[in-house]
Amino acid sequence: MRARAIDVDVFALAAQTPRRPAPVLPPPLGPVHTVLLELPALPGDDPPVLAHLAVYANPWPGQVAIWRSLDDGASYQQFAVVTAPSIVGETLDDLPSGPTSRWDKVAHAPVKLYGGALASASDLRVLSGANAAAVQRPDGAWEILQFANAVLTDERTYELSRLLRGELGSEGAIGDPLPAGAPFVVLDPHVTPIARGVETIGRRMRLRVVAANRDHGDPSAVEIDLRPGALSLQPLAPVHLRAQRESGGVRFTWRTRRRALAGVTFAARADLNEASEAYELEILSGALVVRTLSATTPSVLYAAGDETLDFGSAQSSFEVRLYQMSAAVGRGLPATATLTP
């Protein structure tokens, strides 16, 4: 037999109050901030994207789901997941109109970001597509611009300078001026495509944007109703319009463009992104279209007899409006000019 002595005081422990774990509160997530963008086609979009969505929230919920319903709004399916916030903000001062196809060395654009950061980039990087952003006019049109200099002047406030304006054919959306408070969105990979292809033009879509760990019916879901337009599929406005009088009338010529960041890039016929080459040139008298000429090359003759019939005599100058045609969406973005032959 073996035995061991034990001190009974070992078991004389004072009773302790049971500890309750602190309750874990759910994160205070409210509705996210969304910006819907209808832009000209961006490089690399194939097929072209008709609409993009920028999403921002602070605090960021980790992932944000985009749910989409086509037409009826009765059933939603998860369409995309946004893993990081976009860089969005607003302009602080009026931004005057500026030159296109070259550096704007005069304008300065102060912007206030809701979150994120900006950085300067070399001219070479900008010309390769860096530092692209979009700003929206009050009528809804988006101008795409680029900036080489971004100087931090206050908390989340930057002054942008050395700009490239009206990129990718958005020169028609340049404000004169763009008023302060205009939405500002950096065009980075976090901006999510939500509509692609010809079949989605004009088709009603309903989106609900909410934290990915919540259902699309959650009260914090942001609902968006849209019908995508055809802007990204429209050919760019031709450039370098000229008129020259010859024996048979007035010869109008121009050059076409392909899309590229940055600046105006000219294209050969093989790069028009259209099945065939076609144009329509309108001859104007004030606001009235007196004649429409069609062409399949970047040149068309306005016959002397037609000029006399339209105006009564030979004209010293012409107001014209020119479109490149698309087999999918018809007329592209217009180029307007007053030409002296």
Buried (B, 14 or more C-beta within 10 A) or exposed (E): EEEEEEEEEEEEEEEEEEEEEEEEEEEEBEBBBBBBBBBBBBEEBEBBBBBBBBBBBEEBBEEBBBBBBBEEEEEBEEBBEBEBBBBBBBBBBBBBBBBBBEBBEEBBBBBBBBBBEBEBBEEEEBBEBBBBBBBBBEEEBBBBBBBBBBEEEEEBBBBBBBBBBBBBBBBBBBBEBBEEEBBBBBBBEBBBBBBBEEEBBEEBBBBBBBBBBBEBEEEBBBBBEBEBBBBBBBBBBBBBBBBEBEEEBBBBBBEBBBBBBBBBBEBEEEBBBBEEBBBBBBBBEEEEEBBEBEBEEBEBBBEBEBBEEEBEEEBEEBBBBBBBBBEBBEBBBBBEBEBEB
